Amino acid sequence: MAYKIVASQCTACGACEFECPNQAISMKGDVYVIDAAKCQECEGSFDEPQCAAVCPVDNTCVPA
């Protein structure tokens, strides 16, 4: 299962984009989005999804 970014809560700070080991996060319009086909929830790289770990707004990067 992939993660998603709740667009209404995204502040477009960019913290998540550079932490993603699969380059699944990109800017779309005014917010960031996660490409579900690329998102592996950081399995094999980290103990937890890095987008959720670095996001300054709680519950913005969540399981899809």
N, C-alpha and C positions, 0 to 999 in steps of 0.2 A: 504494500500500500504506500502511496506517495503522500507527501505533505502538501498543504496549500497555504497561501497567504490570504488572510481575510482583508480584502481590499479596503473596506471602510475603516479599518484600524491601522493600515500601513501608513507610516509617516514618510516613506521613501528615503530613509536615512542611509540605506545602502549597506548596513552592517552585515546582512545575510549573504549578499551576492558573493563576496570574496571568501566567505567561510565554507561555501558549498564545494565539497571535493569532486562533485560530478558536473559542475558548471550548469546546474539545472535552473538557476535563478537568473532572471533578466528583467530589465525595466520594460514595462508595457504601459504606455501613456504616462500617467503620473504616479504609478505604483509598481511594485515588484510582483512578479508572478513566478510560480514554480512549474516547470515542464514535468508533468507526471511521468512521462516516458523515460526521463533521465534520473528522477529522484529515487534513490535507494534507501532513504532514511538514514544515510551515513553508515549503514551496516558495513562492517569490515574496515572502516576508517576511524570511527568514533563510537563512544558508548551511548551517545544520544544525538538526535538530529541537531546539527550546529545552527541551523536557521532559528530554531526555537530557543537554543541556548544563548544566542547573542542578541536576539531581538529585544529592544528596550520596552516594547509594549506587550504586556502579558496576553497570552491567547491569541496572538496574531498569526503565528506559524503553527498550524494544527494539522492533525491527520485528516486526509481527505475523506 
